[in-house]
Amino acid sequence: MARVHSNPARVTVREATFALLRAFDLTTVFGNPGSTELTMFRDFPPDFRYVLGLQESIVVAMADGFAQSRARAALVNLHSAIGVGHALGSIFTAYRNQTPLVITAGQQARSILPFEPFLYSDQAANLPKPYVKWSCEPARAEDVPLAIARAYYTAMQPPRGPTFVSVPVDDWDRLCDAIEPREVSAAVAGDPALLARAAAALDAARQPVIVVGASVARDGAWAETIALAERHQAPVWVSPRSARNSFPERHRLFAGFLPPDRAAIVERLQAADFILALGAPVFTYHVEGHGPHIPAGATLVQLTDDPAAAAWAPVGLSIVTHVKLGVAALLSHSAPPRRPPPIVPPRAGLQRPDRLTEAYLMQQIAALRPAGSIIVEEAPSSRGAMQDHLPMLEPDTFHTCASGGLGHGLPAAVGVALGRADRKVIGLIGDGSSMYSIQALWTAAELQLPVAIIIVNNGSYHALVEFGRHFRLFELPGTELPHLDFCGLARSQGVAAIRVERCEQLDAALASAFAARHPMLVDVCVAAPGAAAAE
Ligand SMILES: Cc1ncc(C[n+]2csc(CCOP(=O)(O)OP(=O)(O)O)c2C)c(N)n1
């Protein structure tokens, strides 16, 4: 005889889902709405807030900055197929940033899906793949809350990243059982025997060096990394294209930034017989290279939260571990012989140049920025000037995108400002980069976020001009950006703006942007690198 289940359908899918979201601290919804999502927002609870972005790539990048700034997941709601399509570039960046995002998207009503209705998504769960860790369109409306719970737990497991749930528009009013939130442990401690072996090898090294990557910051291993470097007198390099700051950049052991070029990395690390890569891939390359990945005779140990990065590393011993736990294990095991401190060359300040340069701009930002302020950077050809003249000295004060895809920085700065009301957030954005997502200024204005956006305006896609030289290209079409009025673009969206054309104007403009309690854009016209020297 068939058993009869009594199935108490006590709540709507919407009620069950919002109760879970509340438990997960996902009460800020970053979105851009459409007809297939509207029913999600019936009786929108007063303890939730909706942050509107004016295009879906901006929505996801704002959520990315918000999530990173709080070291927690963020919630995104996108319009069915088209909204997800617009968002894909930012989803790719969130995936590379290892940012935990729970992304929901609308879908047409289940009963009309066979008839290819307007705005439906044919293969909704496949659309954002492979740049989500897990995706699903639940088989039944009742399964939506469970899917969202799984999406959250999966997003938070290392390496963190975006997950995706497609929800048909008629699901939200259906009845289901309430779901209890659970605790799901995510941090993985590395193999103790391998960590002890790594510590012994570190002790035995003649000249160890440390290479730090973004997971040092993501896993909160700042203090442990400094302690380990100091104990071993080990120079510390930043891994190529690292998206976070992981070591004080004026510490006596700070060695600099590794370039994304194989031979150049080997040259920088030449003196080392032992390389410890912490929370970093081995290595991120941007140009083709051949030959060894590390200097001859050196050995390498990698501590990483990312099993994939451990699998593709071409050399060395890789230990998958939460980075803070891994470095703490190295500290508890290692007792090196006394080593002489490395010699650090002195740094000279810049005199005020005749023409405004990016280097001078960076130096003045460093001088005037409020203590604890957070830099969000997307100004590709100015990265070197920033690294030379605008050092990050405190933990969690620098973000850039790990993917290399433009359009992230400006909305990410807005998201960080929303997440860190206690800090000044400074977006350093190239003129070209800003135009991929300039509407993010509107959200900053509507929310009156005190973010300072500095446009590093060199009138071109200068990084491509520089990169062209690598391929022996000296004439490039499509790299000039004349006639853009950034102050006009800002003011039209409600953001105060000021243009700076000469060195004498710079300090006052920066000071007012840094002091403002509302968003402010400073359009700084800089000479393209090399131009000042050439004149
Ligand atoms: C989405 C996307 N499109 C195109 C590129 C190629 N690209 C790399 S750097 C760059 C120029 C960026 O210009 P700008 O922000 O003004 O900075 P600059 O290069 O002048 O420092 C471009 C177009 C990219 N990385 N991402």
PDBQT file of the ligand as one rigid body, heavy atoms in Angstrom, charges set to zero:
ROOT
HETATM    1  C1  LIG A 601      36.571  44.258 -21.386  1.00  0.00    +0.000 C 
HETATM    2  C2  LIG A 601      37.914  44.599 -21.955  1.00  0.00    +0.000 A 
HETATM    3  N1  LIG A 601      37.996  45.109 -23.205  1.00  0.00    +0.000 NA
HETATM    4  C3  LIG A 601      39.206  45.440 -23.717  1.00  0.00    +0.000 A 
HETATM    5  C4  LIG A 601      40.347  45.225 -22.997  1.00  0.00    +0.000 A 
HETATM    6  C5  LIG A 601      41.714  45.530 -23.603  1.00  0.00    +0.000 C 
HETATM    7  N2  LIG A 601      42.385  46.649 -22.913  1.00  0.00    +0.000 N 
HETATM    8  C6  LIG A 601      43.355  46.433 -22.014  1.00  0.00    +0.000 A 
HETATM    9  S1  LIG A 601      44.003  47.827 -21.418  1.00  0.00    +0.000 SA
HETATM   10  C7  LIG A 601      42.972  48.783 -22.345  1.00  0.00    +0.000 A 
HETATM   11  C8  LIG A 601      43.052  50.260 -22.295  1.00  0.00    +0.000 C 
HETATM   12  C9  LIG A 601      42.473  50.842 -21.034  1.00  0.00    +0.000 C 
HETATM   13  O1  LIG A 601      42.463  52.249 -21.147  1.00  0.00    +0.000 OA
HETATM   14  P1  LIG A 601      42.533  53.210 -19.911  1.00  0.00    +0.000 P 
HETATM   15  O2  LIG A 601      41.585  52.767 -18.863  1.00  0.00    +0.000 OA
HETATM   16  O3  LIG A 601      42.389  54.588 -20.399  1.00  0.00    +0.000 OA
HETATM   17  O4  LIG A 601      43.961  52.991 -19.297  1.00  0.00    +0.000 OA
HETATM   18  P2  LIG A 601      45.402  53.189 -19.959  1.00  0.00    +0.000 P 
HETATM   19  O5  LIG A 601      45.624  51.994 -20.813  1.00  0.00    +0.000 OA
HETATM   20  O6  LIG A 601      45.354  54.445 -20.765  1.00  0.00    +0.000 OA
HETATM   21  O7  LIG A 601      46.293  53.245 -18.792  1.00  0.00    +0.000 OA
HETATM   22  C10 LIG A 601      42.143  47.989 -23.133  1.00  0.00    +0.000 A 
HETATM   23  C11 LIG A 601      41.103  48.502 -24.040  1.00  0.00    +0.000 C 
HETATM   24  C12 LIG A 601      40.211  44.637 -21.727  1.00  0.00    +0.000 A 
HETATM   25  N3  LIG A 601      41.276  44.360 -20.961  1.00  0.00    +0.000 N 
HETATM   26  N4  LIG A 601      38.998  44.373 -21.217  1.00  0.00    +0.000 NA
ENDROOT
TORSDOF 0
